[in-house]
């Protein structure tokens, strides 16, 4: 019994100690371009696998009015391109071993130059681990930082997908930026599991001490 409890404690401690970033993409590479069709989004770690997207870069043209969509600066992806709703997938395959992980990204709805807003629906998919749909408008931001935590119980190799489910093409896309995946420290609720485990270890130690004393001549 004590061996299993100790193994459980070690697993949680290793999970807490190994927190760190394993993937990040801020879309700063590449060029400002409408209608990225199927294939690699140049200068990034994503590819378009359905429809098309717009890559917005604020330094492409000082007068580029679309740059305001990228928050305080930098580059971003409008997941509904000027031609159709898009779906992007990471080029990188992630091999997740058992543990606790997080996916975070910046997200906002679309707005036009008169500050009219439109809802943007986007599906976030890591097969077998994450499958969520978020609905956002410009009033949610700009750029709410989203964080999704997930558990991996068996090793698997998968990719990350963002799929736009918004309305009309070229108008109501979700604006995506600063994607990050990393290992996570256990949530407080998980750490609470340590309490009964610690109590069990303490009880085992007390019982062992009593047995040792009873055997002493």
C-alpha positions in Angstrom: 0.0 0.0 0.0 2.7 2.4 1.0 4.5 1.8 -2.3 1.5 2.8 -4.3 0.8 5.9 -2.3 4.4 7.0 -2.7 4.2 6.4 -6.4 1.1 8.6 -6.6 2.9 11.4 -4.7 5.9 11.2 -7.0 3.7 11.4 -10.0 2.0 14.6 -8.8 5.3 16.2 -7.8 6.9 15.4 -11.2 3.8 17.0 -12.9 4.2 20.1 -10.8 8.0 20.4 -11.4 7.8 19.9 -15.2 5.6 22.9 -16.1 6.8 24.7 -19.2 6.0 25.8 -22.7 6.3 23.2 -25.4 4.8 25.1 -28.4 4.1 28.8 -29.2 3.1 30.7 -32.3 2.5 34.5 -32.5 2.1 34.6 -36.3 4.8 37.3 -36.6 6.4 35.5 -39.5 5.3 35.6 -43.1 3.6 38.5 -45.0 0.4 40.3 -44.8 -1.9 38.5 -47.2 -5.6 38.0 -47.8 -6.9 34.6 -48.8 -4.3 32.1 -47.7 -5.6 29.0 -49.5 -4.8 25.4 -48.8 -1.3 24.8 -47.7 1.4 26.3 -45.4 0.8 29.8 -44.0 4.3 31.1 -44.8 6.4 31.9 -41.8 4.2 30.2 -39.3 3.7 26.7 -37.8 0.2 26.3 -39.2 -1.3 25.2 -42.5 -4.7 25.8 -44.1 -6.6 22.5 -44.5 -10.0 23.8 -45.5 -11.3 27.1 -46.9 -9.0 30.1 -46.5 -7.8 32.6 -43.9 -6.3 36.1 -43.8 -2.9 36.7 -42.3 -2.9 40.3 -40.9 0.5 41.9 -40.3 0.6 45.4 -38.8 4.0 46.4 -40.3 3.0 45.5 -43.9 1.7 49.0 -44.6 1.7 51.9 -42.0 -1.7 52.8 -43.3 -3.1 49.2 -43.2 -6.5 49.7 -41.5 -6.8 45.9 -40.8 -3.9 46.0 -38.4 -6.2 47.4 -35.7 -7.6 43.8 -35.5 -4.3 42.5 -34.1 -4.8 44.2 -30.7 -1.9 46.2 -29.5 0.3 45.2 -32.4 2.0 42.3 -34.1 0.3 39.9 -36.5 -2.8 37.7 -36.3 -5.0 35.3 -38.2 -8.6 36.1 -39.3 -9.9 32.5 -39.4 -12.7 33.5 -41.9 -10.7 34.6 -45.0 -11.9 37.0 -47.6 -13.1 34.0 -49.6 -14.5 31.5 -47.2 -14.4 30.2 -43.6 -11.1 28.6 -42.9 -9.6 25.7 -40.9 -6.0 25.7 -39.8 -3.9 22.9 -38.3 -0.5 22.8 -36.7 2.3 21.4 -38.8 3.8 20.1 -35.7 2.6 16.8 -34.3 2.5 16.8 -30.5 3.4 13.6 -28.7 1.6 13.9 -25.3 2.7 11.6 -22.5 0.5 11.2 -19.4 0.2 14.5 -17.5 -1.7 17.8 -17.2 -1.4 20.3 -20.1 -2.9 23.6 -21.2 -3.7 25.3 -24.4 -3.9 29.1 -24.4 -4.5 31.6 -27.2 -5.8 35.2 -27.7 -9.2 35.5 -29.4 -11.7 38.2 -30.3 -14.6 38.7 -32.7 -14.5 40.7 -35.9 -15.2 44.4 -36.1 -15.5 46.8 -39.1 -14.0 50.2 -39.4 -17.2 51.8 -37.8 -16.8 49.5 -34.8 -19.7 47.4 -35.8 -19.2 43.9 -34.2 -20.1 40.4 -35.3 -20.1 37.2 -33.4 -17.4 34.7 -34.3 -17.7 31.0 -33.6 -14.5 28.9 -33.6 -14.0 25.2 -32.8 -10.7 24.2 -31.0 -9.8 20.6 -31.5 -7.0 18.3 -30.3 -8.4 14.9 -31.2 -9.3 12.9 -28.2 -8.3 15.6 -25.7 -9.9 18.9 -26.5 -13.1 19.7 -28.5 -14.6 23.1 -27.6 -16.6 25.8 -29.5 -16.2 29.4 -28.4 -18.4 32.3 -29.4 -16.8 35.7 -29.2 -17.5 39.3 -30.2 -15.3 42.4 -30.2 -16.9 43.3 -26.9 -15.2 40.2 -25.4 -11.8 41.9 -25.7 -10.0 43.1 -27.4 -8.2 39.8 -27.1 -9.4 37.8 -24.2 -6.8 35.3 -23.2 -8.3 31.8 -23.3 -6.9 28.9 -21.4 -8.1 25.3 -21.8 -6.6 22.7 -19.4 -6.7 19.0 -20.3 -5.5 15.7 -19.0 -3.6 13.0 -20.9 -3.9 9.4 -19.6 -2.3 7.4 -22.4 0.5 8.5 -24.8 -0.8 9.8 -28.2 0.4 11.9 -31.1 -2.0 14.6 -32.4 -2.2 18.0 -34.0 -4.0 21.2 -33.0 -6.9 22.5 -35.2 -8.8 25.8 -35.2 -12.0 25.6 -37.3 -14.0 28.7 -38.1 -17.8 28.2 -37.7 -18.8 31.8 -38.2 -21.2 33.4 -40.5 -20.6 35.1 -43.9 -17.2 34.7 -45.5 -15.0 37.8 -45.4 -17.0 39.4 -42.6 -17.3 37.6 -39.3 -14.1 35.7 -38.6 -12.5 35.0 -35.3 -9.3 36.8 -34.8 -6.6 34.5 -33.4 -3.2 35.2 -31.9 -0.5 34.0 -29.5 -1.2 30.2 -29.4 0.7 28.3 -26.7 0.7 24.7 -25.4 2.5 23.7 -22.3 2.6 21.4 -19.3 0.6 22.6 -16.4 0.9 22.3 -12.6 -2.0 20.4 -11.0 -5.1 22.4 -10.3 -5.9 23.1 -6.6 -8.6 20.4 -6.8 -6.0 17.9 -7.9 -3.6 19.0 -5.1 -6.4 18.2 -2.6 -5.9 14.6 -3.5 -2.6 14.8 -1.8 -4.2 15.1 1.6 -5.6 11.6 1.9 -2.5 10.2 0.4 -0.3 12.1 3.0 -2.6 10.9 5.7 -2.3 7.3 4.5 1.5 7.6 4.5 1.5 9.0 8.0 -0.8 6.2 9.2 1.5 3.6 7.6 4.5 5.2 9.3 2.8 5.2 12.7 1.8 1.6 12.3 5.3 0.6 11.3 6.7 2.4 14.3 4.3 0.7 16.7 5.1 -2.7 15.2 8.8 -2.0 15.6 8.3 -1.0 19.2 6.3 -4.1 20.0 9.1 -6.3 18.6 11.7 -4.6 20.8 12.7 -6.8 23.8 
